[in-house]
Amino acid sequence: MEKRVVIKEKKAGLTISDVILVGVLLATGAVLKFFVGSMFNAGMKPNFVIAMYCLAILIIKPKLSEAIIIGIIAGAICQVLPGTPYINLISEPLGTL
């Protein structure tokens, strides 16, 4: 009987399925932020983009540089939606750290 050996391949970067998953989650967060966020008239509004990029990071476990890129993309998406301009380009990459 031979001993079984499990070989784990080293992950070189994000795969296509990881990129698609991040894209779908960020798009879902943008749609939820736009429609559900418009229902709240006063006070704090939920930011579903943050929830979705946190979920994406927990699922795919990217490297630090890849996580920061996800945060930059999320910040760019938040710029299109109603809210405070330019602050999301700084806060979202910091949030991914």
Biopython code that builds the backbone (N, CA, C, O; Angstrom):
import numpy as np
from Bio.PDB.StructureBuilder import StructureBuilder

atoms = [
    (1, "MET", "N", (0.831, -1.166, 0.000)),
    (1, "MET", "CA", (0.000, 0.000, 0.000)),
    (1, "MET", "C", (0.882, 1.238, 0.000)),
    (1, "MET", "O", (1.819, 1.370, 0.787)),
    (2, "GLU", "N", (0.552, 2.117, -0.893)),
    (2, "GLU", "CA", (1.285, 3.381, -0.956)),
    (2, "GLU", "C", (0.585, 4.439, -0.124)),
    (2, "GLU", "O", (-0.634, 4.430, 0.048)),
    (3, "LYS", "N", (1.385, 5.332, 0.377)),
    (3, "LYS", "CA", (0.846, 6.440, 1.163)),
    (3, "LYS", "C", (0.253, 7.485, 0.222)),
    (3, "LYS", "O", (0.866, 7.856, -0.779)),
    (4, "ARG", "N", (-0.928, 7.945, 0.554)),
    (4, "ARG", "CA", (-1.569, 8.968, -0.269)),
    (4, "ARG", "C", (-0.997, 10.335, 0.064)),
    (4, "ARG", "O", (-0.774, 10.662, 1.230)),
    (5, "VAL", "N", (-0.765, 11.119, -0.958)),
    (5, "VAL", "CA", (-0.222, 12.463, -0.780)),
    (5, "VAL", "C", (-1.163, 13.445, -1.480)),
    (5, "VAL", "O", (-1.485, 13.284, -2.657)),
    (6, "VAL", "N", (-1.588, 14.441, -0.750)),
    (6, "VAL", "CA", (-2.448, 15.474, -1.316)),
    (6, "VAL", "C", (-1.562, 16.649, -1.702)),
    (6, "VAL", "O", (-0.873, 17.226, -0.861)),
    (7, "ILE", "N", (-1.589, 16.991, -2.968)),
    (7, "ILE", "CA", (-0.777, 18.100, -3.466)),
    (7, "ILE", "C", (-1.696, 19.294, -3.688)),
    (7, "ILE", "O", (-2.666, 19.216, -4.442)),
    (8, "LYS", "N", (-1.382, 20.383, -3.029)),
    (8, "LYS", "CA", (-2.167, 21.597, -3.171)),
    (8, "LYS", "C", (-1.416, 22.561, -4.075)),
    (8, "LYS", "O", (-0.271, 22.926, -3.810)),
    (9, "GLU", "N", (-2.089, 22.966, -5.155)),
    (9, "GLU", "CA", (-1.454, 23.889, -6.077)),
    (9, "GLU", "C", (-1.433, 25.284, -5.483)),
    (9, "GLU", "O", (-2.386, 25.709, -4.830)),
    (10, "LYS", "N", (-0.338, 25.993, -5.716)),
    (10, "LYS", "CA", (-0.218, 27.352, -5.209)),
    (10, "LYS", "C", (-1.028, 28.287, -6.089)),
    (10, "LYS", "O", (-0.942, 28.239, -7.316)),
    (11, "LYS", "N", (-1.801, 29.121, -5.457)),
    (11, "LYS", "CA", (-2.665, 30.056, -6.164)),
    (11, "LYS", "C", (-1.834, 31.245, -6.646)),
    (11, "LYS", "O", (-1.216, 31.938, -5.837)),
    (12, "ALA", "N", (-1.816, 31.481, -7.943)),
    (12, "ALA", "CA", (-0.995, 32.544, -8.515)),
    (12, "ALA", "C", (-1.719, 33.884, -8.533)),
    (12, "ALA", "O", (-1.069, 34.925, -8.632)),
    (13, "GLY", "N", (-2.993, 33.887, -8.443)),
    (13, "GLY", "CA", (-3.782, 35.116, -8.485)),
    (13, "GLY", "C", (-5.256, 34.776, -8.522)),
    (13, "GLY", "O", (-5.653, 33.639, -8.268)),
    (14, "LEU", "N", (-6.051, 35.760, -8.835)),
    (14, "LEU", "CA", (-7.490, 35.517, -8.920)),
    (14, "LEU", "C", (-7.807, 34.755, -10.198)),
    (14, "LEU", "O", (-7.301, 35.078, -11.273)),
    (15, "THR", "N", (-8.639, 33.754, -10.068)),
    (15, "THR", "CA", (-9.087, 33.019, -11.245)),
    (15, "THR", "C", (-10.253, 33.765, -11.886)),
    (15, "THR", "O", (-10.784, 34.725, -11.327)),
    (16, "ILE", "N", (-10.631, 33.306, -13.055)),
    (16, "ILE", "CA", (-11.754, 33.927, -13.758)),
    (16, "ILE", "C", (-13.025, 33.805, -12.937)),
    (16, "ILE", "O", (-13.815, 34.748, -12.886)),
    (17, "SER", "N", (-13.240, 32.677, -12.301)),
    (17, "SER", "CA", (-14.452, 32.507, -11.492)),
    (17, "SER", "C", (-14.437, 33.442, -10.281)),
    (17, "SER", "O", (-15.493, 33.906, -9.850)),
    (18, "ASP", "N", (-13.242, 33.725, -9.721)),
    (18, "ASP", "CA", (-13.150, 34.685, -8.621)),
    (18, "ASP", "C", (-13.512, 36.088, -9.080)),
    (18, "ASP", "O", (-14.234, 36.805, -8.387)),
    (19, "VAL", "N", (-13.012, 36.481, -10.245)),
    (19, "VAL", "CA", (-13.301, 37.813, -10.782)),
    (19, "VAL", "C", (-14.789, 37.963, -11.095)),
    (19, "VAL", "O", (-15.382, 39.012, -10.843)),
    (20, "ILE", "N", (-15.380, 36.913, -11.642)),
    (20, "ILE", "CA", (-16.819, 36.949, -11.944)),
    (20, "ILE", "C", (-17.622, 37.043, -10.660)),
    (20, "ILE", "O", (-18.602, 37.785, -10.595)),
    (21, "LEU", "N", (-17.219, 36.299, -9.635)),
    (21, "LEU", "CA", (-17.911, 36.347, -8.347)),
    (21, "LEU", "C", (-17.844, 37.746, -7.749)),
    (21, "LEU", "O", (-18.854, 38.259, -7.265)),
    (22, "VAL", "N", (-16.675, 38.367, -7.776)),
    (22, "VAL", "CA", (-16.533, 39.728, -7.247)),
    (22, "VAL", "C", (-17.396, 40.698, -8.044)),
    (22, "VAL", "O", (-18.047, 41.567, -7.464)),
    (23, "GLY", "N", (-17.408, 40.560, -9.357)),
    (23, "GLY", "CA", (-18.221, 41.438, -10.198)),
    (23, "GLY", "C", (-19.709, 41.305, -9.923)),
    (23, "GLY", "O", (-20.429, 42.300, -9.843)),
    (24, "VAL", "N", (-20.160, 40.072, -9.781)),
    (24, "VAL", "CA", (-21.587, 39.839, -9.512)),
    (24, "VAL", "C", (-21.965, 40.388, -8.137)),
    (24, "VAL", "O", (-23.012, 41.017, -7.984)),
    (25, "LEU", "N", (-21.118, 40.151, -7.145)),
    (25, "LEU", "CA", (-21.423, 40.642, -5.796)),
    (25, "LEU", "C", (-21.414, 42.170, -5.741)),
    (25, "LEU", "O", (-22.286, 42.766, -5.108)),
    (26, "LEU", "N", (-20.445, 42.808, -6.390)),
    (26, "LEU", "CA", (-20.410, 44.273, -6.385)),
    (26, "LEU", "C", (-21.588, 44.865, -7.156)),
    (26, "LEU", "O", (-22.131, 45.896, -6.760)),
    (27, "ALA", "N", (-21.983, 44.223, -8.247)),
    (27, "ALA", "CA", (-23.147, 44.696, -8.994)),
    (27, "ALA", "C", (-24.422, 44.544, -8.159)),
    (27, "ALA", "O", (-25.285, 45.422, -8.172)),
    (28, "THR", "N", (-24.534, 43.434, -7.438)),
    (28, "THR", "CA", (-25.688, 43.226, -6.563)),
    (28, "THR", "C", (-25.718, 44.284, -5.458)),
    (28, "THR", "O", (-26.778, 44.817, -5.129)),
    (29, "GLY", "N", (-24.556, 44.580, -4.893)),
    (29, "GLY", "CA", (-24.480, 45.610, -3.863)),
    (29, "GLY", "C", (-24.853, 46.979, -4.386)),
    (29, "GLY", "O", (-25.496, 47.759, -3.682)),
    (30, "ALA", "N", (-24.454, 47.286, -5.626)),
    (30, "ALA", "CA", (-24.792, 48.585, -6.217)),
    (30, "ALA", "C", (-26.300, 48.711, -6.447)),
    (30, "ALA", "O", (-26.887, 49.759, -6.181)),
    (31, "VAL", "N", (-26.916, 47.646, -6.937)),
    (31, "VAL", "CA", (-28.359, 47.676, -7.172)),
    (31, "VAL", "C", (-29.107, 47.808, -5.845)),
    (31, "VAL", "O", (-30.057, 48.583, -5.740)),
    (32, "LEU", "N", (-28.679, 47.056, -4.841)),
    (32, "LEU", "CA", (-29.339, 47.152, -3.535)),
    (32, "LEU", "C", (-29.145, 48.523, -2.907)),
    (32, "LEU", "O", (-30.070, 49.065, -2.301)),
    (33, "LYS", "N", (-27.956, 49.086, -3.045)),
    (33, "LYS", "CA", (-27.708, 50.419, -2.478)),
    (33, "LYS", "C", (-28.577, 51.471, -3.161)),
    (33, "LYS", "O", (-29.099, 52.375, -2.509)),
    (34, "PHE", "N", (-28.723, 51.346, -4.466)),
    (34, "PHE", "CA", (-29.504, 52.341, -5.207)),
    (34, "PHE", "C", (-30.990, 52.261, -4.871)),
    (34, "PHE", "O", (-31.623, 53.288, -4.628)),
    (35, "PHE", "N", (-31.555, 51.050, -4.853)),
    (35, "PHE", "CA", (-32.995, 50.929, -4.666)),
    (35, "PHE", "C", (-33.411, 50.893, -3.200)),
    (35, "PHE", "O", (-34.356, 51.582, -2.817)),
    (36, "VAL", "N", (-32.739, 50.119, -2.386)),
    (36, "VAL", "CA", (-33.109, 50.034, -0.978)),
    (36, "VAL", "C", (-32.668, 51.291, -0.241)),
    (36, "VAL", "O", (-33.372, 51.766, 0.650)),
    (37, "GLY", "N", (-31.513, 51.831, -0.602)),
    (37, "GLY", "CA", (-31.029, 53.056, 0.036)),
    (37, "GLY", "C", (-31.910, 54.252, -0.228)),
    (37, "GLY", "O", (-31.956, 55.174, 0.586)),
    (38, "SER", "N", (-32.620, 54.259, -1.361)),
    (38, "SER", "CA", (-33.507, 55.376, -1.659)),
    (38, "SER", "C", (-34.785, 55.338, -0.825)),
    (38, "SER", "O", (-35.525, 56.321, -0.787)),
    (39, "MET", "N", (-35.050, 54.224, -0.161)),
    (39, "MET", "CA", (-36.235, 54.132, 0.696)),
    (39, "MET", "C", (-36.042, 54.862, 2.022)),
    (39, "MET", "O", (-37.018, 55.245, 2.667)),
    (40, "PHE", "N", (-34.793, 55.053, 2.428)),
    (40, "PHE", "CA", (-34.502, 55.742, 3.680)),
    (40, "PHE", "C", (-34.339, 57.232, 3.401)),
    (40, "PHE", "O", (-33.467, 57.631, 2.629)),
    (41, "ASN", "N", (-35.168, 58.042, 4.021)),
    (41, "ASN", "CA", (-35.139, 59.479, 3.748)),
    (41, "ASN", "C", (-34.249, 60.247, 4.705)),
    (41, "ASN", "O", (-33.658, 61.254, 4.314)),
    (42, "ALA", "N", (-34.138, 59.806, 5.935)),
    (42, "ALA", "CA", (-33.345, 60.550, 6.920)),
    (42, "ALA", "C", (-32.445, 59.585, 7.677)),
    (42, "ALA", "O", (-32.737, 58.395, 7.791)),
    (43, "GLY", "N", (-31.363, 60.114, 8.183)),
    (43, "GLY", "CA", (-30.459, 59.292, 8.974)),
    (43, "GLY", "C", (-29.488, 58.509, 8.122)),
    (43, "GLY", "O", (-29.242, 58.850, 6.965)),
    (44, "MET", "N", (-28.938, 57.454, 8.702)),
    (44, "MET", "CA", (-27.952, 56.644, 8.002)),
    (44, "MET", "C", (-28.615, 55.721, 6.997)),
    (44, "MET", "O", (-29.696, 55.186, 7.243)),
    (45, "LYS", "N", (-27.954, 55.542, 5.864)),
    (45, "LYS", "CA", (-28.446, 54.636, 4.832)),
    (45, "LYS", "C", (-27.499, 53.442, 4.746)),
    (45, "LYS", "O", (-26.289, 53.604, 4.902)),
    (46, "PRO", "N", (-28.029, 52.256, 4.502)),
    (46, "PRO", "CA", (-27.144, 51.090, 4.399)),
    (46, "PRO", "C", (-26.325, 51.134, 3.116)),
    (46, "PRO", "O", (-26.822, 51.546, 2.068)),
    (47, "ASN", "N", (-25.069, 50.707, 3.204)),
    (47, "ASN", "CA", (-24.203, 50.629, 2.040)),
    (47, "ASN", "C", (-23.959, 49.153, 1.744)),
    (47, "ASN", "O", (-23.110, 48.510, 2.361)),
    (48, "PHE", "N", (-24.713, 48.638, 0.800)),
    (48, "PHE", "CA", (-24.628, 47.221, 0.470)),
    (48, "PHE", "C", (-23.377, 46.888, -0.325)),
    (48, "PHE", "O", (-22.989, 45.722, -0.394)),
    (49, "VAL", "N", (-22.738, 47.884, -0.926)),
    (49, "VAL", "CA", (-21.488, 47.630, -1.644)),
    (49, "VAL", "C", (-20.421, 47.169, -0.651)),
    (49, "VAL", "O", (-19.645, 46.261, -0.947)),
    (50, "ILE", "N", (-20.382, 47.792, 0.521)),
    (50, "ILE", "CA", (-19.427, 47.386, 1.553)),
    (50, "ILE", "C", (-19.699, 45.951, 1.988)),
    (50, "ILE", "O", (-18.770, 45.157, 2.137)),
    (51, "ALA", "N", (-20.954, 45.622, 2.188)),
    (51, "ALA", "CA", (-21.302, 44.261, 2.596)),
    (51, "ALA", "C", (-20.886, 43.245, 1.536)),
    (51, "ALA", "O", (-20.425, 42.153, 1.866)),
    (52, "MET", "N", (-21.048, 43.602, 0.278)),
    (52, "MET", "CA", (-20.735, 42.656, -0.789)),
    (52, "MET", "C", (-19.233, 42.493, -0.995)),
    (52, "MET", "O", (-18.780, 41.384, -1.278)),
    (53, "TYR", "N", (-18.442, 43.566, -0.862)),
    (53, "TYR", "CA", (-17.007, 43.338, -1.032)),
    (53, "TYR", "C", (-16.421, 42.636, 0.190)),
    (53, "TYR", "O", (-15.432, 41.915, 0.063)),
    (54, "CYS", "N", (-17.004, 42.830, 1.360)),
    (54, "CYS", "CA", (-16.565, 42.045, 2.524)),
    (54, "CYS", "C", (-16.887, 40.569, 2.319)),
    (54, "CYS", "O", (-16.076, 39.701, 2.643)),
    (55, "LEU", "N", (-18.063, 40.289, 1.786)),
    (55, "LEU", "CA", (-18.441, 38.909, 1.501)),
    (55, "LEU", "C", (-17.518, 38.292, 0.450)),
    (55, "LEU", "O", (-17.124, 37.132, 0.572)),
    (56, "ALA", "N", (-17.174, 39.064, -0.575)),
    (56, "ALA", "CA", (-16.271, 38.570, -1.621)),
    (56, "ALA", "C", (-14.896, 38.255, -1.055)),
    (56, "ALA", "O", (-14.296, 37.239, -1.405)),
    (57, "ILE", "N", (-14.394, 39.122, -0.179)),
    (57, "ILE", "CA", (-13.078, 38.897, 0.419)),
    (57, "ILE", "C", (-13.100, 37.668, 1.319)),
    (57, "ILE", "O", (-12.138, 36.900, 1.347)),
    (58, "LEU", "N", (-14.188, 37.478, 2.050)),
    (58, "LEU", "CA", (-14.285, 36.296, 2.911)),
    (58, "LEU", "C", (-14.377, 35.003, 2.101)),
    (58, "LEU", "O", (-13.878, 33.963, 2.532)),
    (59, "ILE", "N", (-15.008, 35.063, 0.942)),
    (59, "ILE", "CA", (-15.193, 33.855, 0.145)),
    (59, "ILE", "C", (-13.916, 33.474, -0.607)),
    (59, "ILE", "O", (-13.497, 32.318, -0.566)),
    (60, "ILE", "N", (-13.287, 34.450, -1.301)),
    (60, "ILE", "CA", (-12.160, 34.087, -2.172)),
    (60, "ILE", "C", (-10.800, 34.211, -1.498)),
    (60, "ILE", "O", (-9.818, 33.677, -2.012)),
    (61, "LYS", "N", (-10.713, 34.902, -0.356)),
    (61, "LYS", "CA", (-9.464, 35.067, 0.386)),
    (61, "LYS", "C", (-8.313, 35.547, -0.512)),
    (61, "LYS", "O", (-7.341, 34.820, -0.716)),
    (62, "PRO", "N", (-8.424, 36.775, -1.051)),
    (62, "PRO", "CA", (-7.379, 37.274, -1.948)),
    (62, "PRO", "C", (-6.146, 37.738, -1.182)),
    (62, "PRO", "O", (-6.163, 37.870, 0.042)),
    (63, "LYS", "N", (-5.069, 37.983, -1.942)),
    (63, "LYS", "CA", (-3.870, 38.586, -1.358)),
    (63, "LYS", "C", (-4.187, 40.036, -1.022)),
    (63, "LYS", "O", (-5.228, 40.562, -1.416)),
    (64, "LEU", "N", (-3.281, 40.676, -0.291)),
    (64, "LEU", "CA", (-3.507, 42.053, 0.141)),
    (64, "LEU", "C", (-3.650, 43.001, -1.047)),
    (64, "LEU", "O", (-4.539, 43.853, -1.053)),
    (65, "SER", "N", (-2.798, 42.864, -2.036)),
    (65, "SER", "CA", (-2.872, 43.748, -3.205)),
    (65, "SER", "C", (-4.166, 43.533, -3.989)),
    (65, "SER", "O", (-4.749, 44.492, -4.497)),
    (66, "GLU", "N", (-4.614, 42.291, -4.090)),
    (66, "GLU", "CA", (-5.863, 42.003, -4.792)),
    (66, "GLU", "C", (-7.056, 42.553, -4.025)),
    (66, "GLU", "O", (-8.022, 43.024, -4.627)),
    (67, "ALA", "N", (-6.992, 42.493, -2.689)),
    (67, "ALA", "CA", (-8.078, 43.039, -1.868)),
    (67, "ALA", "C", (-8.156, 44.559, -2.021)),
    (67, "ALA", "O", (-9.249, 45.122, -2.068)),
    (68, "ILE", "N", (-7.015, 45.214, -2.099)),
    (68, "ILE", "CA", (-7.021, 46.672, -2.284)),
    (68, "ILE", "C", (-7.612, 47.033, -3.645)),
    (68, "ILE", "O", (-8.321, 48.031, -3.765)),
    (69, "ILE", "N", (-7.328, 46.235, -4.660)),
    (69, "ILE", "CA", (-7.916, 46.478, -5.986)),
    (69, "ILE", "C", (-9.430, 46.313, -5.937)),
    (69, "ILE", "O", (-10.159, 47.083, -6.562)),
    (70, "ILE", "N", (-9.906, 45.318, -5.203)),
    (70, "ILE", "CA", (-11.359, 45.146, -5.022)),
    (70, "ILE", "C", (-11.938, 46.381, -4.350)),
    (70, "ILE", "O", (-13.019, 46.837, -4.722)),
    (71, "GLY", "N", (-11.233, 46.930, -3.362)),
    (71, "GLY", "CA", (-11.695, 48.136, -2.683)),
    (71, "GLY", "C", (-11.726, 49.350, -3.597)),
    (71, "GLY", "O", (-12.644, 50.166, -3.508)),
    (72, "ILE", "N", (-10.735, 49.483, -4.474)),
    (72, "ILE", "CA", (-10.716, 50.606, -5.427)),
    (72, "ILE", "C", (-11.889, 50.498, -6.391)),
    (72, "ILE", "O", (-12.532, 51.499, -6.707)),
    (73, "ILE", "N", (-12.165, 49.292, -6.856)),
    (73, "ILE", "CA", (-13.309, 49.094, -7.759)),
    (73, "ILE", "C", (-14.621, 49.402, -7.041)),
    (73, "ILE", "O", (-15.515, 50.024, -7.614)),
    (74, "ALA", "N", (-14.733, 48.965, -5.788)),
    (74, "ALA", "CA", (-15.940, 49.254, -5.010)),
    (74, "ALA", "C", (-16.096, 50.756, -4.787)),
    (74, "ALA", "O", (-17.210, 51.277, -4.835)),
    (75, "GLY", "N", (-14.989, 51.455, -4.544)),
    (75, "GLY", "CA", (-15.047, 52.907, -4.387)),
    (75, "GLY", "C", (-15.475, 53.609, -5.666)),
    (75, "GLY", "O", (-16.212, 54.594, -5.627)),
    (76, "ALA", "N", (-15.009, 53.095, -6.802)),
    (76, "ALA", "CA", (-15.418, 53.680, -8.085)),
    (76, "ALA", "C", (-16.901, 53.446, -8.347)),
    (76, "ALA", "O", (-17.577, 54.311, -8.903)),
    (77, "ILE", "N", (-17.410, 52.285, -7.952)),
    (77, "ILE", "CA", (-18.837, 52.014, -8.113)),
    (77, "ILE", "C", (-19.650, 52.959, -7.227)),
    (77, "ILE", "O", (-20.689, 53.467, -7.648)),
    (78, "CYS", "N", (-19.179, 53.195, -6.006)),
    (78, "CYS", "CA", (-19.897, 54.085, -5.087)),
    (78, "CYS", "C", (-19.899, 55.537, -5.579)),
    (78, "CYS", "O", (-20.777, 56.309, -5.195)),
    (79, "GLN", "N", (-18.940, 55.917, -6.413)),
    (79, "GLN", "CA", (-18.905, 57.272, -6.941)),
    (79, "GLN", "C", (-20.059, 57.527, -7.907)),
    (79, "GLN", "O", (-20.547, 58.651, -8.016)),
    (80, "VAL", "N", (-20.486, 56.494, -8.595)),
    (80, "VAL", "CA", (-21.586, 56.626, -9.556)),
    (80, "VAL", "C", (-22.918, 56.786, -8.836)),
    (80, "VAL", "O", (-23.822, 57.466, -9.323)),
    (81, "LEU", "N", (-23.030, 56.152, -7.668)),
    (81, "LEU", "CA", (-24.282, 56.177, -6.915)),
    (81, "LEU", "C", (-24.367, 57.436, -6.055)),
    (81, "LEU", "O", (-23.342, 58.054, -5.768)),
    (82, "PRO", "N", (-25.562, 57.820, -5.643)),
    (82, "PRO", "CA", (-25.701, 59.024, -4.804)),
    (82, "PRO", "C", (-24.991, 58.858, -3.468)),
    (82, "PRO", "O", (-25.043, 57.794, -2.851)),
    (83, "GLY", "N", (-24.343, 59.901, -3.039)),
    (83, "GLY", "CA", (-23.617, 59.870, -1.769)),
    (83, "GLY", "C", (-22.556, 60.952, -1.747)),
    (83, "GLY", "O", (-22.554, 61.843, -2.597)),
    (84, "THR", "N", (-21.666, 60.881, -0.792)),
    (84, "THR", "CA", (-20.599, 61.861, -0.666)),
    (84, "THR", "C", (-19.546, 61.623, -1.744)),
    (84, "THR", "O", (-19.020, 60.516, -1.851)),
    (85, "PRO", "N", (-19.230, 62.638, -2.541)),
    (85, "PRO", "CA", (-18.272, 62.426, -3.630)),
    (85, "PRO", "C", (-16.837, 62.293, -3.123)),
    (85, "PRO", "O", (-16.459, 62.935, -2.144)),
    (86, "TYR", "N", (-16.057, 61.475, -3.779)),
    (86, "TYR", "CA", (-14.616, 61.266, -3.606)),
    (86, "TYR", "C", (-14.208, 60.601, -2.293)),
    (86, "TYR", "O", (-13.103, 60.065, -2.218)),
    (87, "ILE", "N", (-15.024, 60.610, -1.282)),
    (87, "ILE", "CA", (-14.621, 60.009, -0.009)),
    (87, "ILE", "C", (-14.557, 58.486, -0.123)),
    (87, "ILE", "O", (-13.762, 57.849, 0.568)),
    (88, "ASN", "N", (-15.381, 57.903, -0.982)),
    (88, "ASN", "CA", (-15.393, 56.447, -1.128)),
    (88, "ASN", "C", (-14.126, 55.919, -1.800)),
    (88, "ASN", "O", (-13.740, 54.774, -1.565)),
    (89, "LEU", "N", (-13.478, 56.732, -2.626)),
    (89, "LEU", "CA", (-12.234, 56.294, -3.249)),
    (89, "LEU", "C", (-11.118, 56.124, -2.214)),
    (89, "LEU", "O", (-10.141, 55.419, -2.468)),
    (90, "ILE", "N", (-11.255, 56.755, -1.073)),
    (90, "ILE", "CA", (-10.269, 56.610, -0.012)),
    (90, "ILE", "C", (-10.729, 55.570, 1.007)),
    (90, "ILE", "O", (-9.934, 54.747, 1.459)),
    (91, "SER", "N", (-12.002, 55.607, 1.365)),
    (91, "SER", "CA", (-12.475, 54.761, 2.464)),
    (91, "SER", "C", (-12.625, 53.289, 2.073)),
    (91, "SER", "O", (-12.390, 52.416, 2.908)),
    (92, "GLU", "N", (-13.002, 52.995, 0.852)),
    (92, "GLU", "CA", (-13.228, 51.600, 0.472)),
    (92, "GLU", "C", (-11.927, 50.801, 0.416)),
    (92, "GLU", "O", (-11.905, 49.689, 0.945)),
    (93, "PRO", "N", (-10.830, 51.296, -0.196)),
    (93, "PRO", "CA", (-9.587, 50.524, -0.113)),
    (93, "PRO", "C", (-9.063, 50.363, 1.310)),
    (93, "PRO", "O", (-8.491, 49.328, 1.649)),
    (94, "LEU", "N", (-9.258, 51.384, 2.142)),
    (94, "LEU", "CA", (-8.859, 51.252, 3.548)),
    (94, "LEU", "C", (-9.732, 50.230, 4.260)),
    (94, "LEU", "O", (-9.259, 49.517, 5.145)),
    (95, "GLY", "N", (-10.994, 50.157, 3.881)),
    (95, "GLY", "CA", (-11.894, 49.170, 4.476)),
    (95, "GLY", "C", (-11.525, 47.746, 4.097)),
    (95, "GLY", "O", (-11.758, 46.821, 4.875)),
    (96, "THR", "N", (-10.957, 47.556, 2.924)),
    (96, "THR", "CA", (-10.568, 46.203, 2.525)),
    (96, "THR", "C", (-9.340, 45.719, 3.296)),
    (96, "THR", "O", (-9.135, 44.516, 3.457)),
    (97, "LEU", "N", (-8.539, 46.648, 3.764)),
    (97, "LEU", "CA", (-7.370, 46.240, 4.553)),
    (97, "LEU", "C", (-7.818, 45.624, 5.855)),
    (97, "LEU", "O", (-6.984, 45.215, 6.664)),
]
sb = StructureBuilder()
sb.init_structure("model")
sb.init_model(0)
sb.init_chain("A")
sb.init_seg("    ")
for serial, (resi, resn, name, xyz) in enumerate(atoms, 1):
    if name == "N":
        sb.init_residue(resn, " ", resi, " ")
    sb.init_atom(name, np.array(xyz, "f"), 0.0, 1.0, " ", f" {name:<3s}", serial, name[0])
structure = sb.get_structure()
